[in-house]
Amino acid sequence: MVVRSQPDASNGDIVAAMLEDVDGASATVKVLSRRDGHQWLLPRNPDYAPIPGDEATIMGKVVTVLRAL
């Protein structure tokens, strides 16, 4: 995966984001959604719930996915 480092992204972009909680920091790759004045990080897998992203730090936008043959 290639991520272009940038502090912001557009609605619908796939982003790398940093989340912090009481257990520390973790990174994730999700679809960015902005609606009703809030930011959400949406998984592509419907088995997982959206993550509230108002406190997330956008690290960059995913621009390429590389796969081995």
PyMOL commands that set and color helices and strands:
alter all, ss='L'
color gray80, all
select strands_A, chain A and resi 2-5+14-21+24-35+38-42+51-52+57-64
alter strands_A, ss='S'
color yellow, strands_A
deselect
rebuild
show_as cartoon
